[in-house]
Amino acid sequence: MSAPDAKEGGPQNFARRDQLLSIQAEAQGKWKDGKVFEVDAPAEGAGTPDEKFFGTFPYPYMNGMLHLGHAFSLSKLEFASAYHRLLGKRVLFPQGFHCTGMPIKACADRLDRELTKFGNPPVFPAEEDEPSAPVEAAPAEVKTDPTKFTSKKSKAGAKKGAGSYQYQILQKSGIPDEDIPAFRDTLHWLDFFPPHAVKDIDAMGCGVDWRRSFITTDINPFYDSFVRWQFNTLKKLGKVVKDKRFAVFSPLDGQPCADHDRASGEGVGPQDYTLVKMKALELPGKLAALEGKGTVFFMAATLRPETMYGQTNCWALPDGDYVAVRGLNEEIYILAARAALNLSYQEKLPETGKVEVLLEMKGQDLMGVPLSSSNAVHERVYVLPLLTILMNKGTGVVTSVPSDSPDDYMALQDLKKKPKLREKFGILDEWVLPFDVIPIIDVPEYGNMCAVKVCEDMKIQSQNDSEKLAEAKGLVYLKGFNEGIMCAGPYAGRKVSEVKPIVRADMLAAGQAMVYSEPEKPVMSRSGDECVVALTDQWYLVYGEDEWRAITQEALNQLECYSDECKNQFQACLAWLNQWACSRSFGLGTRVPWDKDFLIESLSDSTIYMAYYTVAHVLQDVLIESLSDSTIYMADYTVAHVLQDVLIESLSDSAIFMADYTVAHVLQEGDMYCKSGSPSGTIKPEDVTDEVWDYVLLGGALPTGCGISEMTLAKMRREFEYWYPFDLRVSGKDLIQNHLSFSLYTHTAIFPKERWPRSFRTNGHLMLNSAKMAKSTGNFKTLREAIQEYSADAMRWALADAGDTMEDANFETSTANAAILRITKELAWVEESLAPGAGLREAGSPLTLPDRIFMNEITIAAVRTREMYDKMLFREALKIAAYDLGNARDTYRFATAGAEGMSREVILRYVEVSAKILSPITPHTSEHVWSNILGEAGSVLVSGWPTGLEPDYVMQRAARYVEVQIAAMRKLIIKAEAPPKSKKGPTGPAGKVIHGSVFVADKFIGWQEKTLLVLQSAFDAKAKTFAPDVNTRVIKTCSADESLAGKNEKQVKQTVLPFAKFMMETAVLEGPQVLDVKLPFDECEMLRTNLDYVKRALHLPSLTIAHVTDADAVAAAAHPIDATAAYPGNPITSFTLEAKHVA
């Protein structure tokens, strides 16, 4: 727990935190009673698109409690929504909950297995871990598709640590042991977690219109009808097809495993290979057991079939485990067992999912086997040892083409040059020495044996130089493929990039090879098995189809992404995204309308559901309030039907769910489940037909014979047409590669251009105290825990401070604790300052210069904070609204600490503006200040953005000039009062400064003025750069100045360029105003007006201000003054010491 008031070693005091929790409860009660967050579309003809803001956050998956990672992404939408609400807009912020797909079922099944195996309550083995994805310790790999973006860590992998049991995960979520067995029932998860999520999001202070909430799956018949309509529409448009294609597949689940069904490997897709059949000419040693059982082939997976003309041998890993399995047509295949399992799911073995192993062997057993290989020049090549083969990638059998593979070349050279290496593995000379490099591809700059050339150039010594070889492979592969010309085989003279598919097709047609695929990297399903690639007969969305991709590119072009990095990742995703398997055999979800054996998978039912929000509240009017009470849960629900065999994949029916939000309230009347229709019974599930959705969402004809009244239908259409498109979608960056891109695709297919998404805002993952959040390490906080520990406002403060880029952000508990202290101290100061008798000058008294300066700072803070909110840069908004404005307040307090004191008018303005501009981040505290301290009516959340004075940036610059001079003079005084240095030791104090003389220069003159004028003309303020020839122009202009007459070019440069360099560097940091030849305010007047403040700040009895051109003042200075050293913004100061020592 946080302890903001605890002294080290003393008892903890939570009074400040508890004060904020009390304020929080009061504010949330006020908002609930006032229904501040419930909003409907205005009547037809009223309101404009500019007056509304509709934002959504991906509905979280209901297989656990919400945590800080959810809160971080959610906070981006919450801050933006609160900001637009403050501006006076109608703001729609709905929130649903995702239950589609395999995760819940996998968790329930896993729990069931644990309780069956270990008892209830379970007694787990002390050191038994659940299966985890294999770790691939491999050298740097070369991406086969450099444009493809893949997530570096899976969401599920980030949540679950090795060795975690499902029972333990539920315990860590705060569920009592006696309640955990109920979670063996899949539907119990749907009843349990959504109400808790509602309560936690409410406690965070989010402005959600809960009337529009819903859960997915066919448990909710209204949302179910929406998803069915979506897929019927896509099918009519030709965007859904049935076909046999490769997909990442879970053997345990018996169905494709999409991103959200995975424990690890999110974003990984099938990797396509050419499987070269290398015929064994003899079966020596252990392989003799295969004699007479069929033709034996070594199966080598390659990405470069066009290079087979250069084969010199075949590689195997001596310590690797290999199997001989029964193939098609009485053939026998030798390869790794993992690869054989993949083949069995690709119709390349006699039985799907079954591998008949005829013989098990080590790679050493294969050494020296003679092979006949397709397209090889040699009639026979031999199996040789390669120690860098990865048995979890490819088949473990590798073709060797040393002309174009640096790895092959160095391994072959090692065997040729090292007799002891050959002896170690039993390799005969005749298997190696006669085989020289065969040139097959001519590559510009590298010749026709590019691997040889690159290895020699890079001075690679052996196959053990893994880092250099990885770099060499990248150079050779990309350049050879993109620029290489074949110089061997029937296609000599043609480009490699053209020949590759032709050679592959020839080999496949001749039966010399077969198509093979496996996951690009290991993928683990949530059910706990390692996935394969299977040839699946199912429904696909044809993402990547030329026409569809072109129109989606148009949508991306007009989409606001808030950063180039985000836009670039979308661009990369559209470049590689292809057909998506959108159906599943079992799990939770909506059935494919025309093929009810299948369900729609969880990334496919969440692409346009944002539209459903716009009408959900009309269906749901009564039950949602109970969701905020943790003691009230939904009643038991009966299952309408037994799940069938196949589900539509849950990613595909969620691509347009944003549209669903806009009408969910109309349909559901406040009940997120609506298992039997709307609570009032006025709308029945069977009434919500495709024709109804066409009418509401696509402007179709009024449905005939519909059970829904025409008035209700018109209300639904009005809600959708007013709110759609959504203005903002926030999400983690890991969803760019699936959900967000799917959403763009589905919107462009179904909706006209004016309904396409307006903006996507993505962020990185959230770390906790600079370490990855993980339950297994204890570095983890649920949203509920964070609110209880810090209060909602302090947590929100730390979330805003965590970061706004696509890099991983960091929630610092120290920041949250510091926020508790800062917020409560600020509240105390405000109450004390405004209390009767606090000494404020009453309203109506003339404003002094410090008053006007601080009022200006308040105005500028409001303007700048608004700019940051517009850009969704919440950390900067917090910095300006809290820290910068707070510092300006402190400066004002000190500046008015003399006889005049602070102005009540100014302090009231500060308190009001501060409460408003911080309300998106700390709404509960702002509400308390607004209502209980300022005594204002209504809610601060809808009070309007501060208006009034225009910002005066010249005044701000002048005020900051005074602060800069105070800081500079303070350093000079410290130096002046320091004892003089002496080799004989300390000489005693130098004396105290009793007087200062400041000499100000009005403007730059002479060559300095000329330099600045040149710099002004050469500076690009937007790019913050100077023209390349700026120094030449400066020297040319200044050489004509009278003060530099008689100096040669070198001397002019030595005089001018240091000044020019300093001013250029300052302009880049601070802006073009530093290049002005004269400040926009009178320095002397500014210092004289603030003279009392400056003296008080410096504890200086006497101070005079004069121009450097005032000869009498300069003559009277304590020591000689160099007038040329003063320039605008940099006066010269002389001090007089109490002792007769001048500094």
N, C-alpha and C positions, 0 to 999 in steps of 0.2 A: 504494500500500500504506500501511497505517497505520503510524505511527511513534511510539508513545506515549512512548518513551524518548529520542527524538532531540532534541538541543539545536539551536536555530536555527543553521543554517549548518554543522552538524556531521553526522557519519555517522549513519544511521538504525540503531536497535537494536530488534530485534523479540523480545527475550528474553521480555518479559512476554506478548506475544501467543502466542509459541511455547509458553510454560508452559501457557497455557489450552488450546491445541490438544492438548498432551500429555495433560492432564487429561481433555479431551473424548474422546480415543481410548480411554483406559482405562475411562471410565464407560460408553461405548457398548458396549465389548466385554463388560463385566460384565452389562449389561442384555440383550444378545443371548444370552449364555450362559445367563442365568437365565430367558429367555423371559418377561421382565417384562410385555411388552405383549400377549402372546397370552392370550386369555381366551375361555372357552366358557360357555354358559348352564349353571347348576347343574341337578342332577337335578330331575325333576318333583316339585313340592311344596316344594323348597328355594328359598330366596331370595325377595325381595319386590321390587316395582317401585322402591321407595325405595332399594334397595341397589345399583341399577345406574345407569350413565350412558352414554348412546349419543349420540355427536355426529358430525356429518359436515360436510365441506367440499366444495363443488362440484368434481367431478373436472376437473382442468385440461386444457385442450386440448393435444394432443400435436403441435403444429406448431413447437415450439421448446423451449429450455431454460427451466426455471422461473426467475423473477426475483424481486426484492424485493417487487414488488406482490403476487405470489402468496404470498410468505412473510408479508406483513403480515396478510392475511385468514386465512391458515392459522394464524398465531400465536394468533389469538383462540380457535380451537378447541383448539389445543395447550395454551394456558395453562389453559383451562377443564377439559380432560380431565385434565391433571396435577393440578389442584386437587382434582377429585372422586376421583381415584385416591388422593391423599394422605389424603382423608377416610375411606378404607377401602372405597370402593365398587368394584364390578366395572365397569371402564371399557372400552367398545368404541369404538375410534377406527380405522376402516378407511379405505382410500384407493384409489380406482380412477382410471382415466384415460380421457379422452373423445377419441374418434377419429371420431365420426359427423359427417356433413354435408359441406359444401363446403370449409372452410378448408384441410385437408390437400391435397385434390385441386387446389384453386386454386394453392396454393404449388408443388406438383409441376409443374403445367402451366406456371406462370409461369417456373419454373427451366428447363423444357424449351425454352420459347420463347427465353429469354435465351441458352442454350447453342447453340441452332440459329442464332440471329441473330448473336451476337457471338463465337462460337467457343468452344473448350474447351482451355485456360482462356480465359475471355472477355476481350475488350478493349472496355470500355465507353466511350461518348462522354464527353468531359470534363464537359459540362453538359447532359445529357439526363435529364429527370425522367420517372418513371413517371406515368401519368395519375393525377390527383388530383381530389377532389370540388371542383366550382366553388364559389367563395366568394361568398356572397350579401351584398353591401353594400347593405343596405336599411334604411329607417327602422324604428323600433320597430313591431312588428306586433301586431295584436290577436288573441289566441288565440280560435279559433272554439269551442274547448271548454275553458273555464278550469279544469275539474276534472281534465283529463288531465295526467298526469305524464310528462315525457319527459326522458331523460338528456341532460345538456349536452355530454357528449363520449362518443364511442364508444370501446369498449375497443380495438378494432382500430386506430382512428385514433390512440389514445394510444401504441400500440406502434410504429407505422410512421411515419417521417418522409418528407417529399417527397424524391424522388430516390433512394430505397433500392431496390436490386435484390435479388431473392431470393438470388442467389449471395452478395452482400455480407452479407445478414442471417445466412446460415448461417456465413459466415466469422467474423462477430462473436460467434457462439455457440461459437466455439472448434473448429469442425470443420475438419480439414485439407483443403486444396484438392483433393488427390487423391481424397478420399472424397465430395466434394460431388456429382459427377455421379450417384452412386447414388440421390440423392434425387429424380431424375426419376420414379422408380417410387413410386407412392403408398404401396404396402405397406411400403416401406423405412422410411418415417416411423414406422409402427406398431411396427416392430421396434427402431428406434434410440432414440427419445426416452423411452418408458416406463421402461426400465432406468436411464437417467440420472436421471429424476425420482425413482425409488425411492432411488437413492444420495444425492441431494441432500436429500431429506426426512429420510432416516436421519441424515445428517451434521448436520442442524439439531437433532437430538435429539428428534424427534417420536415420541410413543408409539404408533406405528401397528402394528396387527396385520396384517402383510403376507400372511398366509395367505388373507385375504379380498379381496385386490386383484384387479382384472380390467380389461380394456379393453372398450370398446364395439364395435359393428358385428357383422356376421355372421361375422367371423373367429373370434369366441368363440361357439360354438354354444349354450352354456348361457345366457349373457346374452341372446343372440338369441332363445332360446325364452321367456325372461322377458318381453321386450318384445312378442313376438307375443301372449303370453297377456294382457298389459296391454291391447293394442289390441282383441283379440277380446272382452275383457270390456267395454271401453268401447263397442264397437259393439253388443253385446247390450243395453246399457243405453240405447242411442239417443243416445250422446254423440258419435258420429262419423257424418257424413253426406257424401254426394257432391253437389256443386252447382257452378254457375258463379257465381263471385264475384270481386270486385276484390281483387287482391293486389299488393304491391310485387314487381316482376318483373325479372330480369336477362335482357336480350335475348341477351347473349353465352352465358350458361349455358343459356338456353332453359327456365328454371323460376323459380318464386317465390324471392325472396331474403329469407330470414328474418334476424333480428337478428344471429345468429352467423355468417351468411354475408356480412356487410357489412364493408367497410373503413372506411366512415363512414356516418352516418345511423342509428345504432342507436336504436330506439324510434320511428322515423318510420313512419307508416302512410299509407294512401290518404286523400286529401282529396277529398270529393265536391262537384262543382259542377253547376249547371244551365247547359248550353251553349245560349245563346240564338242562334237563327238570324236574322240581320239581312240581309234581301234587298237586293242592290245593284240600284237602279232604273236606273242608267246606268253605263257602263264607260268613263270618260274616260281619256285619256293612255295610260299603259303597260297599263292593264287592258283596253284595246281588243283586245288579243291573245286575250282569252278569249271574245270574241263568237262565238256559235253553238256553243260547246262545252258549254253547260249553264247552268243557273241558278246564279248566283254568290251565295254567302252569306258575310257576315262573321260569324265564330264567336266570340261573347263569353262568357267564363266568369264566372258570378256566383254568389255565395253568398246573394243576396237576390232571388229571382225575383218576390217579391210587390211589389217597388218599381218594376217595369218600367212602371207607369202614370205615372211621373214622368220618363220619358226626355226629354231635350232635345237630345241629340246622341250621338255615339259617339267614343271616344278611340283614338288610335294613337300610337306613339312614332316621331317623324320619322326618327330614326337607326336604328330597329329593323329587323331582317331578317325579312321575311315571305315566305310561300310560298302559292301557290294550288295546291291538291291535288285530285285526283280523289276525290270522295266517293261515297256511295251514290246509287242511282237517277239517275245522270248529273248529280248536283249537283257544284258546285265549292265548296270551303271555303277561305277566306283566314284564316290564323292563323300563329303561330310554328311553325317546323319541329319544334321539340322537342314541342310540343303535338300536332302531326300524328302524330308517332311514337307518342305515347301513344294517340291515337285508333285507330291501326292495330291495337293490341293489345286493343281493346275492341269489336271487331266493328262499327266505325263507318266503316271504309274497305273497299274491295273485297277486299284481301288482308291477312291477318294478318302484321304485322311488315314490310310493304312499303308505301312511300309513293310514289305517282306524282305527281311535281312537274310541274305544267303551266307555272308561271311563278314566278320569283323577283323580289322587289321590296323597296324600302325603304318605311318608313312614310310618308315624304314623298310617295310615289307614290299614297298612298291619300287624301291630304287633299282634302276637298270632295266625296268620293263620296256621293251621296244614297242613303239607306237607308230601307227600310220595316221597322220593328221591331215585334215582337209586343207588344201591349197598350199601345203608345205612343199618346198623344193626337194627336200630329202625324202627318200622312200621310207626311211624309218628314223625316228628321233627317240631319245631315251628319257626316262624319268630320272631327274636329278634333285638333290636337296636344296631347298631355299628356306632359310631360317626365319624370314620375316613374314611368312604367310600367316594371316589371321584366320583362324578356323570359324570365327563367328561372322565372316563376311565372304560372300561368294561360295564356292563349293570346296575350297581347300585344294583344288587342282588348278594349276595356272599354266597357261601357255607362255613360252619364252620367245620374245622378239627383241634381241639385244640391240638392233639397229635403232630402235625408237623408244626403248624403255631403259632409262638409266639403272633401275633396280636389276633388270635382267642382265644388262651388260656387265655391271660390277660383280654380280654373283657368278656369272660365267667366267669372268676373268679370274676371280678368286680360285675357282676350281681348276682352271688351266695353270695358274701360277703356283699353286700350293699342293704339292703331292701328298703332304700329310693330311690335308683336308679331304682329299679324295680317298685316302686310305681310311680315315675315320668313319666314313659312311659307306665304305665298300664299293667305291666308284672306280670302274675300270677306265684306263686311258682312252680306249677306243670309243667310249661313250661320250667323251668330252673333247679331246684334242683335235679331232678332224673337223669340228664344227666351228666355222668362222662366221663373223657378222655378215648378214646378207642385206645389202642396200635395197630398200623398197620405196622410200618416199624422199623426194628432194624438197628440202625446207630452206627458204631464203636465210642467208647468214650462217646456216648450220650445215649445209651440204646434204648428201644422201645417207649419212649415218649420224643423225643429229644427237643421239644419245651418247655416242662416242665423243663427239665434239664438245658437248656440254660437260661431260664428266672430266675431260682433260682440261677444259677452261677453268672449271671450278676446283681442280686439283683434288677430286674425290679419290680416296685411296682404297676403299673397300666397301662391301655391302653393309658394313657397320656404321658408315657415316650417314645415319638416318636423316638428320636435319638437312644436310646438303642434298641428299637424294630426293627428299620431298620437294625442295625448291627446284631442283633440276627437272623433276617430273612435271611440275606445273608449267615450266617454260616449254618443255618439249611437247607436252600434250596440246596445249592451247595453240601454240604457233604451228605445230604440225597439222592439227585439224583445220585451222582457219586458213593457213597459207600454203600448206604442203601440196605437192603434185606427185601423183603415183609414178614410180619409175619401174615397177614390176607388175607382172600379172596382165590379164587381158584388158585392164582399164588404164594402162600406162598412158601418161600424158594428161590425165584428167585430175581435177581437184579432189582432194581427200574428202572434203565435206559433201561432194556430189556422189562419190563412189561408195561411201560407207553404207547407205541404205540399199544400194544395188547389190553389193557383195553379200550383205546379210540375206537379202531376198533369194539370191542364187543358192546360198548354203542351205537355207530352209527348204527351198524347193527340191534340192538334191538329196534331202535327208541327212545332210552332213552336220546339221545343227538343229537346235530347237529353241523356242522362245522360253526364257526363264526370268522370273522376277522374285524379289525378296524385299523386305523393308530396308530403306536406306540406312537405318540405324535400328538397334534393338527397340522393340515396343512391347510394353507390358500392359495387359488389360487390367481393368479394375477387379476382374475376377481372379487374377493372380497368375495367368499363363502368359508365356511368350508368344507373341503374334507371328503369323506367317503372312505370305501373300497368297490369296486364293483367287481362282477364276470363278467369279460369282455371277449367277443369273439373277439379276434383280433390277430394281428401278434406279435410274440415274438422272440427275439434273445435268443438262448439257452446258455447264459453265465452260467458257472458253470458245464456244461456237462463234465464228467470225462476226456475224451481224450483232449477236448479243454482246459480245465483248466490245465492239465498236461503240455501241450506245452506252454501255457501262463506263467506258473511257470518257465519254462526254460528260456523264454524271460526275466522275471523279475530277474532271477538269474544273467544274464549277463548285466543287465541294470545298468548304473551308476546313482545313486540317490543323491550323494553328502552328504548324512547324513544317519546314521542308523535309525533315527526317520522316515524319509521319506520311506525308504525301509520297515520298520516294518509296516507302515500304508498301504502300497501296499499289503504286505503279509496278513494283517488282512482283507483287502477288498477282495482279491481273495478267502479267506476262506469262506466268507458269500455270495458273489455276485452270484445271480441266474438269472433265466429268466427275461428278460427286455422287457416290452411292448414297441414296437418300432413304433406303428402306431397311428394315431390320426384322428379324424373325420373332424376337420376343423382347420384353422389357416393358416400359410404360410409354404411353403416347397415343397418338391419333392413328387410326387405321387408314391405309391408302383407300380412298373412296371407291375406286374401281377394282381393287384387288385386296379384299379384306383379310387375306392371309398375311399381309404385311403391315407393319407400323412405320410411321414417319420418324426418322431419327432426330436426336435432340438439337443438332445444329441446323436442321432443315425446317423445324417448326418454330424457329425463333428469328426469322428474318424480316417480317413486316408486322409483328404483333403490336408494334407501337400504335398502329391504326385501331386496334381493338380497344385500347384504353379510352378512346374518344366516346365510346358508347357503353362501356361496361357498367357505369353507375346507374343507368336506367334499369338494368336488370337486378341490381344489388342494393336494396335500400334499407336493410334492417339489421343484419348480423355483424357488420364489420366492427362496431364499437367493442364488442366482446373480445376481439382479437388483441386489444391492448391490455386486457386483464389476464395476467399469467395464470390466474386460478380458474379461468373459464376456457374450456376447450371445445372444439367442435364435437358434435355427437358422433357416435359410431355410424359408419356409412357402409352400405351394402354394395357389393360389386354387381354392376348391371349385367356383366357377362364374363365368362372365363376368357382370359387372354388367349388369342389364337397363336398361330405359328410365327408370324412375321410382322415387324413394325416398320413404319417409314422413319428413316433415320432422323434423330432429334435435332440435328443442326439445320435440316432443310426446311422444317415447318416453323422455324423461328426467324427466318430472314426478313419477314415484314411484320412481325408482331407489334412493332411500334404503332402501326396504324390501328391495331386492335385496341390499344389503350384508349383511343379517342372516343370509342363508342361502348366500352365495357360497362360503364356505369348505367347506361340506358338498359342494357340487357340483364345485368346481374343484380341491380337494386341493392348493392352493398354487401352481398354474400360472395366471397371469393371462390366458393366451391360450387354453389348452384347445382347440386347433384340431381335435383328433381325439377329444375327450371327455376324461374324467378321466385323469391320467397312469397310474394303476394299472389302468385299463380296467374298473373295477367299475361305472361309470355311463356309459352311452352317451348321446349327444345325443338320439337318438330316444326314449330312455326318459323324458325330461323333457317331459311333455305338459301341455296346459292342465289336465287333471284333477289332475296332480301339483301344479301351482301352486295350484289351487283348494283342495286338501287342506292344503297347507303354509301358505298365506297367508290363506285365507278360512274355514278350518275345515270344508271340504267333506268329502265321503265319501271313504273310502280307495279309491284307484284300483284297478280290477280288471285283471288281466293285465299289471301293471306290472313292468318289468325291474329296478326299484329295490326293495331289500328293505324290508319293513315296518319294521324297526328303523331303517334309515337315514331313511326318510320321517318316522318319529316324532321322530328327532333333529332333522331339519330343522324340523318344526313347532314343537318345543320351543324351538329357537334363535330362531325368529321371534317366537313368542308371549312369550318372556321379554324380548327386547330391544326390541320395537316397542310404542309409537311411539318414534321418536327424540326425544331430549330437547332437542337443540340442532342448529340448522343455521346455520352462519356463511356470510356471502356479502358481496360488494360490493353497494352500494345500487343499482347499475345493473341488477341482476337482479330487482329488485322488479317491474318492469314486464313481465317475461316469466317466467323460470324459477320464481321463488318463488311468484308468483301462480298459475302453471300447476300447480305442485306442490300448492298448497292445493286447487284445483279437482279435480285427479285423485284426491287422497286422499279427498275427500268423496264422490266418485262411486263409488270402488271399496271403500273400507274403512269399517267401522263407526266411530262416534264415538270409541271408546276407542283407536283406532289413529291418530287425527289428530295432526299435528305439535304439539309442546308449545311450542317457541319458535324464533323466527328472530332472528338478531342480525346486523345489517347495518352496514357501515362505508363510509367514503369511499375515494377513490383515494389512493395513496401518492405523495407528492412526495419528491424526493431533494434535500436541502439547499435547500428552499423553491422548487424549480423542477420542472416536469413531467419525469418520466422519459421519455427518448426516445433510441433508439439513434442517430438521425440527428445529435443534438447532442453525443453522448458522455456525457450525464448519465444513465447507466444502469448498473445492476449486476445480474448474475445472482445467484441464491441461492448458487451455488457460489463465485462471486467474493467475496461478502460474508462467507461463512464462512471462507474462506481468509485474507481480509484482517483480520478482527476476531476470529475464533473464533465458535463458535455462541452461547456465552453472552453475549458482548459485543454481538453482533448482536441477540439476543433482548432484551437490556436496552434497546437503542435502539428496537426495534420496540414494546416495551411503553410506552416513553416517547413514542412518535410521536403517540398520540392515541386516544381511544375514542369519539368522536362520529361522526356521519354526514358531518361536514365532511371535506374532504381532509386527510389526516394528513401528517406530515413526518418522514422519516428523516434525522437529522442525523449526518453522519459524525463530527463532533466529539463527539457524545454516545457513539457507539460507541467512539471512542478513549479518552474519559474513563472509560468503563466498564471497559476493559482495565486502566487504571491503578488504579481504585478496587477492583476485584475482587482484583487481585494484591496490592495494599497491605493489603487486609483479610486475605487469607490469611497474609501475612507477620506481621501483628500477632497473629493468633490463634495461630500456631505459636510466636512469641516469648513471648506471655503465658502459654501453657500449658507451656512448657518448664521442666524442673527448674531450680530456683534463680531463677525469675523474680520471686519475692517475693510471691506470692499468699498470702493467709491460707488455711490449709487448711480443707477441708470439715469441718463440725462446730463450728467456732467461732461464737459468737453473731453474728447479723446486726445490723449497725449501721443507723441511719436511712438513710444513703445507699445501703446494700445493699438495704434494703426498698423504697426509692423506685425504684431501677433495676429490681429484680425486678418491681415493679408496672408500670413502663414496658414491660417485655418482655411481660407478660401483656396489657396494653392493645394493644400493637402486634399481637399475635396475634389478638385479638378484632376490631380494626378492619380488619386486612388480610383476615380472613375475610369481613367484611361487603363489602369491595370486590370480592373474588373472586366472591361470590354475585351481585353486581350487574354483573359483567363489566366493572368499571372498573379495568383493569390498570395504567394509569398511576398512579392513586391507590394501588393495592396496592403498586406499586414504591416510591412516595414514602414510604409508611408503613413498609414492611418494610426498606428500605435506608437512606433518608435520615433519616427521623424517628427510627428506632431507632438508627441510627448516631450521630446527634446526642446522643441520650440516653446512649449509651455513652461518648461523649466527655465529657459533663457528669459522668458517674459517675467517670471516670478522674481528672478534676480535683478532684472533691469528696473523693476518697479518697487524694489525693496526699500527705496528711500521714502520721502515724506508722502508722495502721491499715492502709493499702493496700487493694487490691481483694481480694474474696473469690473463691477458686477455685470454690466452689459457684455463685456468681452468674455468673461468667464462663462456666462450663460450660453453665449454663442459657441464657445469651445465645447462645453458639455453636450449641447444639442447636436452639433456637427459630428463630434466624436462618436456619440451614441448611434447616429445614423450610419456613418460610413463604416463602422465596425460591426453593424448588425448582421451582415451576411455571414460573418465569421463567429461572432459571440452574441447571438441573438438574445439569449436569456438575460445576460448582463445589460445589454442595451435596452431591453424591455423594462427591466427594473429601473434603470436611470430615467427612462422616458416617463414611466407612469408614477413611480414612487418618489423620485427626487425632483424631476422637473414638473410633475403634476399635470402632464399633458393627457388629453383624451385620446381614445383609440389605441392602436398598436403602432409601435415604432416601425414594424415590418412593412407597413403600407403608408408611412408618413411622408414619403416623397424625398427625393434626393435634395440635399441642401442647395438653396439658391440664394442670390443676393449679390454681393459685390463681385466685380470682375477682378481676376488676379492681376496684381501689379508686380511683374517680374523684376522691374528695375528697383523697386523698393526692396524686394527680397534680396537682390544682389547687393544693394547698399547695406542692408542689415547684416548680411553675411560678411561683408567687408569689415564691419566693425568687429565682429567676432574673430575674424582672422587676425586683425591688428592686435586685439587683446592677447591672443595666444602668442603672437610673434613677440610682442613687447614683454610678456611674462617671461619668456625664455631669455630675452636680453637682460632683464632685471636680475634673474638668477645668475647669469654669467657675470654681470657687473658687481654683484654682491659677493661673489666667490673670492676667497683669499687669493692674492697673487701667488704664483708659483715661485719657489726659491729652492736652489740646490742645498741650502743650509737647513731646510725643514720648514715647518709652518711659521708663517709670519703674522698670524692673527687675522681677525676679520677685516674685510676691506671697507666696511661701513655700509650704511643703509641708503638706498636711493631715496632722495627727498623731492626730486623734481625731474620732469622729463620734457624734452622739446621735440616735437614731431614736425618734419618738413615734408610737404606734399608737392608732387609735380603734377601740373594740370594735364599735360599730354606728352606723348612721345614727340621728340623733335629730331631733326637732322636725319642721319642714316637709319636710325631706329624706326622713324616714321615711314621712311621709304621702304624698309624691309617689311613692315607690317602691311603696307598697301599691296606689295607684291604677293605676300602670303595670302591675303584676302582673296585675291583674284585666282590664286592657284589651288584653293581649298575646296574639296567636295565634301560639304557638311554631312550629306546623307551617307556617303561611303566612308567618311572620316579618313580621307587620303588626300595627299598633295600631288600636283602634277610632277611627272618624273624630272622635268628640267627646272624645278623651282629654285634650286641653288644657283644654277647658271643665271637665271633671271634676277635673282637677288643681287649677286655680285655685279652684274652689268648695270643695274639701276643705282646701287650704292656707290660705285666707283666715281660717279659724277658729283657726289656730295662734297661740299666745301671742306667739311671737317676731316675728310679722308684724303684731301689733296696732298700730293707728294708721296703717298704710299704706293708701293708696287702691288701687283695682283695677290701675291702671297700674303702680304701684310694686311690687305683688305679682307681676304678670306679669314685670317686669324682673328680679325676684329669683329667681323659681321656674322660669320657662320655659327659660332657658339650661341649667340643670341637668337638667330633664326631657328637653330635646332631646338633650343629650349621652348620657344614660342610654338613651334609646330607640335612638339610632344604635348604641350599643355592644351593646345587646341583639339587634339585627338581625344584627350581625356575629358575636357570640360566644355568643348563646343566653340563655335566660331567667334563668340563675343570676346574671347581673350585676345583676338587680333585687332580689336578696336584701338585707334590711336588715342582715344580719349574715353574715359569712363562715362557712362550715361547719367552720372550723378556727381555732385560737387563733394569731393572727398573732405575738404576742409569743413564745409558746412555740416557734413554727416558726423564727423568726429566732434565738432564743437557742440552740436545738438545733443550728443550722447556723452558729453564730457564727464558729467557726474557719474554716470554708469561706468565709464571706462576707469575713472579714478578709483571707484569703489571696488571694481573687479581686480584692479592691480594693487590695491591698498597703497595708492600713491597720493601724497598730500597735494602735489601741484603738477599741472600738466598744461603746456601751451601748444597751440596748433598754428602753423604758419606755412606760407608757400616758400618753395626754394628760391623764388624770385624776390622775396622780401629780404633785401640786403641787410637791413638793421637787425632783423630777427636772426639771420644766419650769423652775423657778426657777434651777437650776444650768446651764441650757443656755447656749451661747456667745453667743446673741443671743435677744431676746424671741420667744416661740413663740405663734402664733395657733392655739389649740386647735381653733377652728371650721373651720380649713382642712383638718384631717385627717378622713378617713372610711375605712371599711373598704376595704382594698386600696390605699390611697393615704396612707401615713404621711408625717409631716413630719420632715425631716432637718436637723440643724445640724452644721456642721463647725468645728473649731478648727485654725487654721494654726500652723505652727511660728513664723513671724513673728507679731508681735502684731497681726495683722489678722484680723478676723472676717468671714466670708462668710455 
